[in-house]
């Protein structure tokens, strides 16, 4: 079985994503966001678009959303998804990293196993303020309306928060769910 690729968008937690996947015995490999789309499509069963400091440095990440593979976007990865599918990303009201209580409003397959409220660790320097037409809102908070979204028919998911950090409650569920999704496709 092919691995899951973690696309490195130069974020400080991308290596933690890879480590969490490996700790969960999920075959994963980190790749540069400059790898050609055809090589990405041939080499993996799903993609995690990691976070990063600036969408201008997200390389080919937008192209990867059109490969027919399941995709999970984390923080900047969510913003790439939103912009690629014509949503809106703007500066956040709060900025910075910190704890947030998230309310899950739609328990889509990526959020299976979670209660209706969870504590997470998130950055809100930028936020999705208008969803793409095909997207569904999965979770929100008092800080950010769109903490998690999905484009269900494409198996594309995006989270504002970082499930790979220890401050996020049961972050492993997201990665276990994503692994299951990639195996079912």
N, C-alpha and C positions, 0 to 999 in steps of 0.2 A: 504494500500500500504506500502511496506517495505521502510525503510529509505535508504539514501545514507550514506555509511560509510566513514569517514575521517580517514585514516590510519596515526597514529602518528609515524613519523620517527624522532622525537625529534627536529624538526625545530622550530625556534622562531615564525613562523607565522601560525602554525597548528591550534591554537585556533582562529586566525582571519578567517581562512577558515570556520571553524565551525560556527563562529558568522555570517559571511556573508551569508552562506546558511540559517541559521535561520532567519536572517533579511529579506531574500527574501521569507520567509514562505515555505522553502524547508525542509522537515523532514530529519534530519541528526543526526548522532551519531559519536563520536570519539571512535576509538578502537585502541588497542595496535597492533603493527606490529608482535606480537608474537601469536596472536589468530590463531588457527588451520584453515586451508583453508576450510574444510567442514563446520565449523561454520560460516565463513565469507560468503560462498556461500549460505547458508540457511537463512542468516539474513539480506541481503540487496539487493537493485536493481542496485547498481553501487558503484564504489569506487573512492575516491580522494586519491591518494598517496601523502601525504604531503611532505614537504621539510625536510631537516635534515643536520647535520654537516658532515656525513661520510657514504658512501655507505655500509661500513662494519657493520653499525648499522641499516640497513634497514630490518632486520628480515625476515619475510615470504613474503615481498612485491613482490618479483619476482614470487613466487608461485601463488599469487593472480591474476596474468595476464593470467592464464590459466583456469579460472573458467567460462569463457563464459559471463562475466559481462562487461558492459561498464566501462572503467577506464580513469581517468584524472590524469596525473602525473604532479606535480608542482615542478620545480627545481630538487631536488634530485629524485623526482618521475619520471621525464623525464629520468634521468640517469639510473634508475632501468629499465625502459622500453627499452632504447637503449641497455643496456648490456644484458638483458634477451633475446632479439631478435637478438643478435650478431652484434650490432653496436659498435662504439668506443666512449669512453668518456675519455677526457684528461684534464689536467690543462688548464684553460683559460688564454688568453693573458692579460686580464685586471684585473680579480679578483675583490673582493669587491662588495658591493651593490651600486647601483646608477641608475640614469635615463638613459634610452636608447630609441632611436627612432627605432621602428620596422616597417619593410615593410612586409605587408601581401601579399604573392605571390599566395596563393591558399585559397579562402574563403570556406573552408570545413565547415561542419555543426557546429563544435565547435567554429568557428570564425564568424558565422552569425551576421550581424548587424554592423560590424566594417568597417570603411573606409580603404583605402589602406595603410595608415600610422597612427600609434598610438604611444603615449609616455607611456612607462611602467617603472616599477621599477624591477630591476633584479640583481641577483648575478651571476657573471661569474667566480667564483673560479674554477669550472669544467664546461665543455661544451661537447655536442655531436659533435664530429668531423667527424664521418662517420655514415651514416644512416644504420639501419638494412635493409636488402634486401626488405622487404615488406612495408617499411615506405615511406611516402610522405612528402616532406618538405613543410610546410605551411607558414613559416615566417622566416625572417632573419634580421640581422642588420650589421652595420659596425664593431660591436664588436664580433658578433657571427653569423656564417652562418646559424645555425639551432636553431633559437629561438623557433620554434614550429614545431611539427611533428605529423603525424597520421598514424595509421595502420587501414585504413578505414574498411576493411572487418571484423575486430575484435572490432570495436568501441573503439579503444584505442588511446588516445591523450596525448601529452606531451608538456608542456610549460616551457621554461627557466625562464620566468618572473613570478611575483607574482600578479595575478589579485585581490587578496583579500586586498591589501594595498591601502590606499587612493591616493598614488602617481600614480597609474596606471589608465589611462583613461578608464572609463566605464568597469572596471573589472567585474562588475556584469554580463555582457553579457556572459562571459565564463561559469559562474555557471548556469545562466538561460538556456543557450544552453545545457549544460551537463544534467541538470534536464530533459529537453525535450527529449534528447536522451535516458535517462534511462527509461522514461515513454513509449517510442515507441518500446522498445525491448521486 
